[in-house]
Amino acid sequence: MKKTILASCLLLATGIQQSIAQSRTTVPFNQNWQFTKGDYNPKDSAAPHTWETINIPHTWNNKDMQAGKDFYAGNAIYKKNLFIDAAIKGKQVFLRFEGVGQVADVYVNNKFIGQHKGGYSAFAMEITYALNYGSDNNIIVKVNNEPRKDVIPINNNLFGIYGGIYRPVSLVITDKLHITTTDYASPGVYIRQQNVSAASADITVTTKLDNRYEQTQQAALRTRIYTQAGELVKEVTDEIKVQPQGRQQYAQQLQITKPHRWNGLQDPHLYKVVVSLIDQHGQVIDESIQPLGIRKFEIKSGKGFYLNDEPYRLYGVCRHQDWWGYGSALENWQHAQDLDMIREMGANSIRFAHYQQADYIYAKCDSIGFVIWAEVPFVNAVSGQEGDNAKQQITELVKQQFNHPSIYTWGMHNEVYEKTPADHVSTLTADMVDIAKTLDPDRYTVSTNGYGTMERPENRNADIQGMNRYYGWYEGQVPDLEKWVSGLEEKYPEHKVVLSEYGGDGNVNQHAEILPPVDYNGPVMPEERETRIHEVQWGIIEKHPYLVSSYLWNMFDFCAPLWSRGGVPARNMKGLVTFDRQIKKDVFYWYKANWSKEPVVYISDRRLVNRKQPVTTITVYDNIDQPVVTLNGKKLPAPKQGTTHVHYLFENVKLRKGKNVVVCTGLKDGKKYEDKVEWVLE
């Protein structure tokens, strides 16, 4: 069996990632795990199993859950052998798991270390005192992904709870005096910014320290702030005495004059905050490097979202983290590819639904300039037993992602209901909001309802009220969105309201010239219906800055394991891109034309190749100028303006029998842009 060897002589060895500080070493702990399905009993650790060698990230549901409802949900075991050199003794040793779906029991040498409930947040456990130094150690993680009434989410109804250690694992070694690693797996450093303007910004850096020595330790705590180019702009050093009784907390105040502000996609400038713990001999014994994007978020009732005191219209999408064939076990390149497609389309805001997502993706959003809504999976159903876990998960989310400047709001719940404002949902939501506001007084909180009325009893417990509206899909007619938002504007002009979800399903392999009646549980969901819904509804949303933001559902098709709709099992097809990320639907280009600054000339309904209707409408998205369209080489008359400035309709176009070639051209700055499709009239 392969071993992991750690010794003092290996601190600089190839493959070991460490901070500048010599006393903190972070080792990726992802290769050559052994995996099997089944239960683990520490009293019978020799029980026979058939083991498979795997690497982390890993899920056992990347195939079966995406095929339908007959997937494995239950126990599985991960094990790994670890050799620790005797020279490590005297240090503190931790395991940090970024995501395990969804209940994890950790054992070292058959000793139970702890349990973590929740499949989307990180957790860290100290294993110092369970290790055998100078010999082998057996690491066991028992994982269970069965829905539980006391762990959110409590079911698989809207999305699947993938089982496995599906995000990276790290082994962390520190001095006995160190920046804490076990404050809900946070970085142990919290950066607060206040009074942000073009003239100055007040920065408070709070650092939490653990002292495992028996005596008080003399030390220095130094905080430096660097520009993105590496220029030191501010430094403060405090001499401190760290008591050996209880976790100690230190706050340092700094002011940046004329800050280079983080300004979304246009200029996502990031400072770097380096917090160093220095012993009495002048040696750096621990260090944490954190991002700082100096910015001011503000919501003005009736006027929308402001960034650094300037109006900043949010163009939003929702994102689930799973991929076809991979499940939730994604590498960083896959997260980056998702963000690249979102950026290409022109979106500037993302709702990470309905749960905490990978550490990497929040950091990447900081550097790209996305404005982020982060939330926990209190979603879809209520058991009455999930309260403690919901409060745990909002605490983890806020503490772990606190320093990311891209996040503007913390999400409490989605589509959970009650009968009166004094029932479980409201009281729990109020408690969660209180936790978030106590930990982070400067950001907004949001809760989301699936009904369109503000009067719902579970509403108005957070700063922002989200509402999911599926007119033309689950209810009403597509244009009804106008009446809904206009009614809110009139009745609740001072409220902060977000259109948190809207859209409809579209199967790229199903097409219709004449749309059939809507059946959201049925087998037929042509792509053209999804396209028409968004063409109308973005045209409405665009005219209403009353809405703080809007988030189309969803950027990507995703797994809904209990569903069988639209001719595909276990699939929600409301995405603008297919589950495998291979096809960008027509509606992707609709939003790209409306939101992006890149030139777009695009003919919609392009996959509707085989046609029976001799008279049709040609729909074009063009953000350059009025498009010129030819059919079989003949120029068509000028188009009708559609729902937005990029939407053009060439109506009553007569196709000929057989092949028809449609070409659309536009001209910008002397450069010609062209799109072409071929249709066949039977």
Helices and strands as residue ranges (DSSP letters): E 4-6, G 8-10, E 17-18, E 25-28, E 33-37, G 42-44, E 52-54, E 75-84, G 86-88, E 92-97, E 100-101, E 103-108, E 111-117, E 123-126, G 128-130, E 135-144, E 164-165, E 169-174, E 177-179, E 189-194, E 200-211, E 217-226, E 232-242, E 248-257, G 264-266, E 271-279, E 284-292, E 297-300, E 304-307, E 310-311, E 315-319, H 332-345, E 349-352, H 359-368, E 371-375, H 387-401, E 407-414, H 424-439, E 444-449, E 464-468, H 480-491, E 497-501, H 527-541, E 547-552, E 558-565, E 568-572, H 586-595, E 601-603, E 610-611, E 615-622, E 628-631, E 634-635, E 640-641, E 647-654, E 658-668, E 671-681
